[in-house]
């Protein structure tokens, strides 16, 4: 049997955080309340896939993972998320911005967060 490394075995905090405070990010998946979000039922959707938010703080969990408190503009929810659940919108590589600009006809400055 192959030796498969699970991402939960990695000590993420041995490296710098993937995102920075104030960074614009997008949710890669639907996030439901696991019981830690007050005022919402367990299982209720807090964040939809593709929803845009901003990193407001960075903490750790179990001395192993970074948890990013992300404030989502549309829903107004502030949710703790792992890096694997997020993707940056502010620090896209130039080749990705170029491909998106070609495909969608959008201005590269808008895609990369410039005003």
Secondary structure, DSSP 8 states (H G I E B T S, - for coil): ------GGGS-GGGS--SS-TT-EEEESS-EE--S-STTS-TT-EEE-TT-EEEEEEEEEETTTEEEEEEEETTT--EEEE-GGGEEESSS--HHHHHHHHHHH---HHHHTT--
